[in-house]
Amino acid sequence: MVKDMYTKIGSWAFLIGILIALIIGIYTAYTIEVDKANFLATNNGGWVVWLLAVLGAIVGIIAVLGKGTITAKEGPSFLIAGIALLVMAPAFWSMTAWITGPWIGALLAGVSMCLAIFVAPAVGLLAIKLIWEIGKDI
């Protein structure tokens, strides 16, 4: 019964985090295109960054406890996908000035950065868990 509760909390935290990251990523793209400013660097954007990081940490903690939606079998795949996101975000962010077409560079940068902020704590915690499991078998 407790596992079901943790699974629901992890699932909802993951879904809410992804939705917030997508919405704020699109809004960040709008601010980049219209104001040539970054919403994530403002005071309100800072609160959103903290919210995404806390939701990502909740997902990561529940995954580390083995009671969330990310199972031991899915852990390595989640880590690879998360690392790809973490590498992709700064790459897109640095290309906003020279990606042609309206909104394309800003949209890629905003959405990928918000998703990376959300996924980073979960990837970090899960990586520590997997490294611990590999090291304890030696």
URTA-V754207 format. One record per pair of residues at least 12 apart in sequence whose ideal C-beta (glycine too) atoms are under 8 Angstrom apart, sorted by the first residue. I is the first residue (numbers start at 1). J is the second residue. D is the distance in whole Angstrom. If there is no record, write none. Layout:
I J D
I J D
//
This chain:
2 67 7
3 67 5
6 62 5
6 65 7
6 67 4
6 68 6
7 67 7
7 68 6
7 69 6
9 58 7
9 62 6
9 68 8
10 58 7
10 59 6
10 62 4
10 63 7
10 67 7
10 68 3
10 69 5
10 70 8
11 68 8
11 69 5
13 55 5
13 58 5
13 59 5
13 62 7
14 55 8
14 59 5
14 69 7
16 55 6
17 52 6
17 55 4
17 56 6
17 59 7
17 118 5
18 115 7
18 118 7
20 48 7
20 51 7
20 52 6
20 55 7
20 114 8
20 118 8
21 52 6
21 111 7
21 114 4
21 115 5
21 117 7
21 118 5
22 111 6
22 114 7
22 115 8
24 39 7
24 40 8
24 45 8
24 48 5
24 52 8
24 110 8
24 114 5
25 107 8
25 110 4
25 111 3
25 112 7
25 113 7
25 114 4
25 115 7
26 107 7
26 110 7
26 111 7
27 39 6
27 110 7
28 40 6
28 45 8
28 106 8
28 109 8
28 110 3
28 111 8
28 113 7
28 114 7
29 103 6
29 106 4
29 107 4
29 109 7
29 110 4
29 111 7
30 106 8
32 96 6
32 106 4
32 109 7
32 110 6
33 102 7
33 103 6
33 106 5
39 110 8
40 113 7
40 114 8
49 117 6
52 114 6
52 117 5
52 118 4
53 117 6
53 118 7
53 120 7
53 121 6
55 118 6
56 117 7
56 118 5
56 119 6
56 120 6
56 121 4
56 122 5
57 121 4
57 122 7
57 125 7
59 121 8
59 122 5
60 121 5
60 122 4
60 123 7
60 124 7
60 125 3
60 126 6
61 125 6
63 75 7
63 78 8
63 122 6
63 125 7
63 126 5
63 129 8
64 125 5
64 126 6
64 128 8
64 129 5
70 122 8
70 126 7
75 126 6
75 129 8
75 130 6
76 130 7
78 122 8
78 123 7
78 126 6
79 123 6
79 126 6
79 127 6
79 130 7
82 119 5
82 120 8
82 122 7
82 123 4
82 126 8
83 123 7
85 112 7
85 115 6
85 116 5
85 119 5
86 116 5
86 119 7
86 120 6
86 123 7
88 112 5
88 116 7
89 109 8
89 112 4
89 113 5
89 115 7
89 116 4
92 105 7
92 108 4
92 109 5
92 112 5
92 113 8
93 109 5
93 112 8
93 113 6
95 108 8
95 109 7
96 108 8
96 109 5
//
